[in-house]
Amino acid sequence: MSVLPVVAIIAPGAMGSAVAKRLTTAGLTVLTNLDGRSPASRARAHDAGMQDVPLSDIPLKANWVLSILPPSDALSFAQKFRDAYYSHLGNTARPTSTSHQVAFADCNAVNPQTVKRISHTFVNTPIKFIDAGIIGGPPNDDYDPVIYASADAQDTAVLDAFERLSKYGLKVSPLRGEGAGIGDASALKMSYAGISKGITGLCTTMILAANASSPATAQALLHELSASQPSILHRITTSVPSMLPKAYRWVGEMEEISEFVGDGPGKIHEGLARLYERIEKSIKAGEGEGGEDVKVLKKFAEDAKKVIDGKTK
Ligand SMILES: NC(=O)c1ccc[n+]([C@@H]2O[C@H](COP(=O)([O-])OP(=O)(O)OC[C@H]3O[C@@H](n4cnc5c(N)ncnc54)[C@H](OP(=O)(O)O)[C@@H]3O)[C@@H](O)[C@H]2O)c1
């Protein structure tokens, strides 16, 4: 009889709690640590059936640690976990092997350079490392994001083991083949998000610029897109409104993508980071209704929908 793996997920945010729910539904024990977490995170952890344990217990009890938290905290959490791993040994021993195997998967939207820095945290420790990048939204009854994964070329066994988490409801897709290693799953995530969130940012930027010229210009832009670029206008009706509540999270992600692309073209996503920062400020303004930018974008998307619906009648 095979023993079920124990998974720890830090933290129970929108993504972490939904991944946890998938695993607990499949019968796995999912641990977390709620020190310092908000009531909303605590409620999500409870609903997903996660068990709150001290961080120092996780290295002893979990076989997998999935780091799913704000990308800016990814490196410091990895260091905190490594310190917790050694704290139960009284900091006196630095084992080269252990009977209890634990592997750490960084699942955050960080660039390849950052994930390599994170993986270095575990060099010369028995803790195995997986670079993972989640493409898609949180899993639900009808939908699964893909968790792309890569590992050190010398360490294919840990990648095979991570892939076996597919048995418990996760959609894991390992990157193997020529040159594949740590950094590649994150590079894939950066490339995909750079296109999908980049296109949304470009549309948002030009709607705001057109409207700043005059509202009549924005209306003319809408009608020209309807006539000559209907698929782009159609995309705007869904992607721009759904971006608004997530803009705060996309600021850091655009900065990571900018660093990934590098000097020159990387400035595109640096600019988009500033755009999403501006949207985040606008979301917080206007007593719940949002500031001027939010109103302009919502109106553009609503008008575009009316024009598209009018054409299909
Ligand atoms: N949501 C998506 O659609 C999606 C898609 C693909 C990838 N991802 C990736 O998944 C990760 C998490 O995203 P999310 O949407 O779940 O974010 P989220 O809903 O904002 O949740 C973040 C979670 O991390 C906790 N947290 C904040 N700072 C922490 C720290 N220093 N140590 C431990 N926990 C901390 C938060 O707790 P508090 O509530 O107490 O602040 C919260 O539970 C990100 O790297 C993101 O790029 C998300």
The ligand as a Gaussian input file, in Angstrom:
#p B3LYP/6-31G(d) Opt

LIG

0 1
 N       -4.637000      34.090000      -8.548000
 C       -4.276000      33.697000      -9.766000
 O       -5.098000      33.686000     -10.701000
 C       -2.863000      33.227000     -10.019000
 C       -2.559000      32.649000     -11.261000
 C       -1.277000      32.177000     -11.520000
 C       -0.291000      32.320000     -10.556000
 N       -0.595000      32.903000      -9.349000
 C        0.500000      33.080000      -8.384000
 O        0.136000      32.594000      -7.100000
 C        0.754000      33.406000      -6.097000
 C       -0.313000      33.847000      -5.102000
 O       -1.345000      34.542000      -5.794000
 P       -2.792000      34.697000      -5.161000
 O       -3.691000      35.142000      -6.244000
 O       -3.164000      33.486000      -4.375000
 O       -2.535000      35.919000      -4.160000
 P       -3.468000      36.422000      -2.992000
 O       -4.876000      35.973000      -3.176000
 O       -3.196000      37.870000      -2.834000
 O       -2.934000      35.623000      -1.693000
 C       -1.648000      35.806000      -1.171000
 C       -1.553000      34.969000       0.099000
 O       -0.230000      35.071000       0.624000
 C       -0.315000      35.471000       1.979000
 N        0.901000      36.205000       2.316000
 C        1.175000      37.524000       2.117000
 N        2.419000      37.788000       2.511000
 C        2.930000      36.632000       3.014000
 C        4.176000      36.276000       3.607000
 N        5.166000      37.158000       3.753000
 N        4.341000      34.977000       4.008000
 C        3.356000      34.069000       3.870000
 N        2.169000      34.363000       3.309000
 C        1.969000      35.617000       2.883000
 C       -1.583000      36.280000       2.051000
 O       -2.022000      36.369000       3.385000
 P       -2.845000      37.655000       3.946000
 O       -4.240000      37.462000       3.469000
 O       -2.693000      37.567000       5.394000
 O       -2.199000      38.869000       3.348000
 C       -2.503000      35.438000       1.195000
 O       -2.978000      34.320000       1.898000
 C        1.447000      34.558000      -6.808000
 O        2.813000      34.292000      -6.941000
 C        0.775000      34.573000      -8.163000
 O        1.609000      35.067000      -9.167000
 C       -1.855000      33.354000      -9.064000

